[in-house]
Amino acid sequence: MSEPRVKQVTDLAGLRALGHPLRLRLLGLLRAGGPATATALGDKVGAAPNAVSYHLRQLARAGFIEPAETSGGDRREHAWKASHETTSWEPSGFKDSPASSAAAELVRRRIFDAYDQALEAYLLGEHGEPASWRAAAGFGDLAFRASPGDLKAVLAEVNAVVARSQQRAIGTLGDPDPDARTVMVIWHGFPLPVDR
């Protein structure tokens, strides 16, 4: 199984490129839906193509997206595609200055906001989903005692399971299921306040 292509963010400019909620949404749309033009993306997000083009250029400058090769169509507007399947960074790597620490915190909050919006959109439309999808969707939480190493190992295992499913879905592990849809799996692992 091939590993997903990961954009490792190591500089403040990369974090700042992700710090805008529209840019995060555009990057997510390109990753989930494949190449698209600024006009098509603008229709999906309710923004003017020129504003979308500006944000796409900022993402491209930071290495998150790149021009997509297209055949035919309107040659005045080109399509963009995601350069990587996922983005990663070490929050501890951005503690050297107040500006980088604040940028890392802002991106994390923007990502959590995007998670909340995706879940809210699903809940609002859940009644219209087929019964099979309503039965498959779920959520939950578990609290248990663990060391930092234990938690890191648990999250690595969860990530490996999701990565295998992602590889199967994109057809690298056999034929994709014709009933498959893009899904989002969100998990967080964090320590609760200190026991009293």
C-alpha positions in Angstrom: 0.0 0.0 0.0 1.4 3.4 -0.9 1.4 6.1 1.7 -0.8 9.2 1.1 1.1 12.2 -0.2 1.5 14.6 2.8 2.2 18.3 2.7 4.4 18.8 5.7 4.1 22.5 6.9 7.3 23.7 8.4 7.2 27.5 8.0 5.0 30.4 9.1 4.0 31.2 5.5 2.5 27.8 5.1 0.5 28.1 8.3 -0.7 31.6 7.3 -1.9 30.3 3.9 -4.1 27.9 5.8 -5.3 30.5 8.3 -8.2 31.7 6.1 -11.4 29.7 6.3 -12.2 30.0 2.6 -8.7 28.7 1.7 -9.3 25.7 4.0 -12.6 25.0 2.3 -11.2 25.4 -1.2 -8.3 23.0 -0.4 -10.8 20.5 1.0 -13.0 20.7 -2.1 -10.0 20.2 -4.4 -8.9 17.2 -2.4 -12.4 15.6 -2.2 -13.7 16.5 -5.7 -10.6 16.7 -7.8 -9.5 19.5 -10.2 -11.8 22.5 -10.5 -11.7 26.1 -11.8 -12.2 29.2 -9.7 -15.7 29.7 -11.2 -16.8 26.2 -10.3 -15.3 26.5 -6.8 -16.9 29.9 -6.4 -20.3 28.4 -7.2 -19.8 25.8 -4.5 -18.7 28.3 -1.8 -20.8 31.2 -2.8 -17.9 33.5 -3.6 -17.0 35.6 -6.7 -14.5 33.9 -9.0 -12.0 36.7 -8.7 -11.9 36.3 -4.9 -11.6 32.6 -5.2 -8.8 33.0 -7.7 -6.9 35.2 -5.2 -7.2 32.6 -2.5 -6.2 29.8 -4.9 -3.1 31.7 -5.8 -2.2 32.0 -2.1 -2.6 28.3 -1.7 -0.5 27.7 -4.8 2.3 30.0 -3.5 2.5 28.0 -0.3 2.6 24.7 -2.2 -0.8 23.3 -1.3 -2.3 23.3 -4.9 -1.0 23.4 -8.4 -2.4 24.0 -11.9 -4.2 20.9 -13.3 -3.7 19.8 -16.8 -7.0 20.1 -18.7 -8.1 19.1 -22.1 -10.6 21.4 -24.0 -12.9 23.7 -22.2 -12.5 27.4 -21.7 -8.7 28.1 -22.0 -9.1 31.5 -20.3 -9.6 29.9 -17.0 -7.5 27.0 -15.8 -8.2 24.3 -13.3 -6.4 23.7 -10.0 -5.7 20.5 -8.2 -4.5 19.6 -4.7 -0.8 18.9 -4.6 -1.1 16.5 -1.6 -3.8 14.2 0.0 -3.2 15.5 3.5 -1.5 18.3 5.5 0.5 17.8 8.6 2.6 19.9 11.0 3.9 19.6 14.5 2.4 22.3 16.7 5.4 22.1 18.9 7.5 23.2 15.9 5.8 26.6 16.0 6.5 27.7 19.5 9.6 29.7 18.8 7.8 33.0 18.4 4.5 34.5 19.4 3.6 35.0 15.7 4.2 31.4 14.8 2.5 30.1 17.9 -0.6 32.3 17.2 -0.7 31.2 13.5 -0.6 27.5 14.5 -3.4 28.1 17.0 -5.5 29.9 14.4 -5.1 27.1 11.9 -6.1 24.5 14.4 -9.2 26.5 15.4 -10.1 27.0 11.7 -9.8 23.3 11.1 -12.0 22.5 14.2 -14.6 25.1 12.8 -14.6 23.2 9.5 -15.2 19.9 11.3 -18.1 21.4 13.1 -19.6 22.8 9.9 -19.3 19.5 8.1 -21.0 17.6 10.9 -23.7 20.3 11.2 -24.3 20.0 7.4 -24.7 16.2 7.7 -27.1 16.5 10.7 -29.2 19.0 8.8 -29.6 16.7 5.8 -29.5 13.4 7.6 -33.2 12.8 7.2 -32.7 12.8 3.4 -29.9 10.2 3.5 -30.7 6.6 2.5 -31.2 4.3 5.5 -27.9 2.4 4.8 -25.9 5.7 5.2 -27.9 6.7 8.3 -27.1 3.3 9.9 -23.4 3.5 8.9 -22.8 7.0 10.2 -22.0 7.3 13.9 -20.1 9.1 16.6 -18.9 8.4 20.1 -16.2 9.0 22.6 -14.0 6.9 25.0 -12.2 8.1 28.0 -9.3 6.0 29.4 -6.1 6.4 31.3 -3.0 6.6 29.0 0.5 8.0 28.9 1.5 10.4 26.2 3.1 7.5 24.4 0.0 5.4 24.7 -2.2 8.1 23.2 0.3 8.7 20.4 0.2 5.0 19.6 -3.6 4.8 19.7 -3.9 7.7 17.3 -1.3 6.2 15.0 -3.4 3.0 14.8 -6.6 4.9 14.1 -4.7 6.8 11.3 -3.5 3.5 9.8 -7.0 2.1 9.7 -8.4 5.2 8.0 -5.4 5.3 5.6 -6.1 1.7 4.5 -9.8 2.5 3.9 -8.8 5.6 2.0 -6.4 3.6 -0.2 -9.2 1.0 -0.9 -11.6 3.8 -1.8 -9.3 5.3 -4.4 -8.8 1.9 -6.0 -5.3 1.1 -5.0 -6.4 -2.0 -3.1 -8.8 -3.5 -5.6 -12.0 -2.3 -7.2 -13.8 0.5 -5.4 -17.3 -0.1 -4.2 -19.9 1.5 -6.6 -21.9 2.6 -3.6 -18.9 4.5 -2.1 -19.2 8.2 -1.3 -16.7 10.6 0.2 -16.8 10.4 3.9 -15.1 12.2 6.8 -13.7 10.6 9.8 -12.8 13.0 12.6 -11.1 12.0 15.9 -9.3 13.9 18.5 -7.1 12.6 21.3 -6.3 15.0 24.1 -5.8 14.8 27.9 -8.7 15.9 30.1 -8.0 18.4 32.8 -5.7 17.1 35.5 -7.5 14.6 37.8 -8.4 16.0 41.2 
